């Protein structure tokens, strides 16, 4: 068989397969929103979207002229009539907030964001209500409904653009499944030749959206859906059975607070997706890290309102790029030096591509990291601790903890130590921590640093046998913030010793401000 014959045969087979698929591809069609391909009838995970008439999706409009207790309702299927009768101002930017699975439009956090936006500017703010489509306990049905309610939102937005709203003034904010609703909505405008200005995805849902085999690209959020797509990942995982949020970056900038997996202050359950499936419920503990993305965004908006009022002492959620990615962030070795001091020689962060921000004025590019506190206010002064171990150390396998105490405040760093004798030669280890905003500043000249060590090795010891207890020596410890402030204790071969393999406050030293 020659090459030409082989190519013709291949094309013939491909055409037959295509015609077979077309004949065997079924779809369901609804008025206004159009048709949707039906999944294979034996697929337990793939479901078709439900009838829009049953879902009863609503769009609640809030403006500065709106009675917040009686929001106006916009309809996607009335040819724009409700839009024309409303107080919607086509000259003003639009914010649309889309809730997630088993949630509702008037949750406290969404109302706080809506009110904050109206305080900042004369925005049009829409809270989308698709709670029937997002209801439980069948998550696959809710995942399928993101496509139909996304089209409903897309049709409404298309009507707005046809009436004069500039696409670049549209900003969609979606949490979990709501992020994919936003991605689907953008398809309606792209089909008309328009591109939305911005979409913010708050921990976009991972189950059934992780790859294109389970959910086609046009049915979920990605960077092609807006001029600027910023994504916050707080419950990601490389494992299919764990993590409610997406592991892979999908936006123009993807923020991974605290590494993007387990968030501080949360006691996440391992294999959370499997647990939630069998328990048929989502407890606050189970989704703690997942919902943290929404809380971080809400807090950033509230902080921006305070800045608009003239309060300059407001924390910013500053993120940064790590050349070696997640590994260097988790080991604490990646930490930037920026400055808010006009007299500083450090490059202004406004001109740096390795510095970003979460929130309304989000900026950044690629994958970026930051550390947050375990409770609100989550934003704080990010710190890096650096310890230089001495070459006198023996085998180490444990957790070294450093606690900073100053002016009734404290910050804790943890260092995982697992080194053989031959590995240790004045080795430098790093850790990250977060102080409450504006408490650890240039007015703090001294810090009490307390060291403790949890020994993870198993030792066979008699009551008086301490020969196998590890002795830990360090030469210096430095703690620095992003803005050029640092504190140091330096004394070669300072010893920390674990007496019984337990956690003890073994050594306290005074760190001095570096000048």
Secondary structure, 3 states (H helix, E strand, C coil): CCHHHHHHHHHHHHHHHHHHHHHHCCEEEECCCEEEECCCCCCCCCCCCCCHHHHCCEEEEECCCCCCCCCEEECCCCCCHHHHHCCCCCCCCEEEEECCCCCCCCCHHHHHHHHHHHHHCCCEEEEEECCCCCCCCCHHHHHHHHHHHHHHHHHHHHHHHHCCCCHHHEEEEEECHHHHHHHHHHHHHHHCCCCEEEEEEECCECCCCCCCCCCCHHHCCCHHHEEEEEEECCCECCCCCCCCECCCCCCCEEEEECCCCCCCCCCCCCCHHHHHHHHCCCCCCCCHHHHHHHHHHHHHHHHHHHHHCCCCCCCCCEEECCCCCHHHHHCCCCCCCCCCCCCCCCCCHHHCCCEEECCCCCECCEEEEECCCCCCCCCEEEEEEEEEECCCCCCEEEEEEEEEEECCEEEEEEEEEEECHHHCCCCEEEEEEEEECCCCCCCCCEEEEEEEEEECCCCCCCCCCCCCCCEEEEEEEEEEECCCCEEEEEEEEEEEECCCCCCCCCEEEEEEECC
